[in-house]
Amino acid sequence: MGLNTSLAYLLFRFAWGSLDLLFPPACGGCGKPGSRWCEDCRNGVQHLVEPVCDVCGKSVDEAGLCADCRQVRPQYRLLRSWSVFDAPVRDALHKLKYYGDMALGDALAAQLVQFVTDLKWPVEMVVPVPLGKKRFQERGYNQVSLIARPLALAVGMPFAPDALNRVRETRSQVGLGKSERRLNVSGAFQARGTRVKNRIILLMDDVATTGATLSSCAEALYAAGARDVFALSVSRAFARHGLNGV
């Protein structure tokens, strides 16, 4: 996977830039007028402190596996997160998810391109974690797809929002313990073998907390014949923060 500023991605960015000229934006992180993601917020993004767990990517005291991954190995091969779920990223994700500020999908994707490229994962297709039907009808969009689509364009990979479905409605993960989270999303997803068979998948979510949702999605992708699954989240939350409690 390499950095590929394709014509489609350039046109996508041009379209959003044109809208910004017509409707001057405010920063998704701090509200400052003039841009969707200002320089102060770019510089203020908090990143996970090294070392991180070899598998789930959360910060640990010593290199290797964290205690959780030693106890229950996640289904995905690796998970990495671009940022810590705190200001300014937390505020931008709130606006994208709950207040319909859909332009932030493109703004955040642009910040992720170099991070994903530097991972050098041999992925072939971007698949977003799907919403349940009820939440999709309430919101009208999947906030993960709004970030994942332009990211896929930027790195030159197919975007497959139809490759994975949520076949069972689940309760919010917020307030649940680790084992309860795993049980809550167990069997909640189903993948289309015609889309993912023999493919190496980049599975994407906005926020990861314990990684239970991503692990359950990865299990469904493997069951449908995916060759491998790497997981990416925009942000990594502590359980007490949980945006969507995954």
Number of C-alpha atoms within 10 A of each C-alpha: 15 17 13 15 13 13 11 13 19 13 11 15 17 12 11 15 17 11 13 16 10 9 9 13 18 16 20 27 24 17 15 15 13 13 16 26 25 19 10 13 19 14 9 14 18 17 15 19 12 13 14 19 22 18 21 25 21 24 17 17 11 11 12 14 18 19 11 13 14 11 9 9 14 21 22 24 15 19 24 25 26 21 22 22 27 19 16 22 25 23 16 25 27 16 17 22 22 10 11 14 16 16 19 24 23 20 22 24 20 17 15 20 20 14 13 20 15 11 11 10 15 14 16 19 20 27 28 30 24 23 21 17 15 10 13 13 11 8 15 11 15 20 26 24 24 22 26 31 22 24 24 23 22 26 21 20 18 13 20 18 17 12 21 25 20 18 15 15 15 15 10 15 23 16 13 15 12 17 11 13 22 19 16 20 23 18 15 18 22 20 24 17 18 11 17 24 18 14 18 21 26 27 25 26 25 25 27 31 25 25 26 24 25 29 26 22 32 29 21 23 31 22 16 20 18 22 14 22 27 22 28 26 23 25 24 30 23 15 18 10 15 19 23 16 22 25
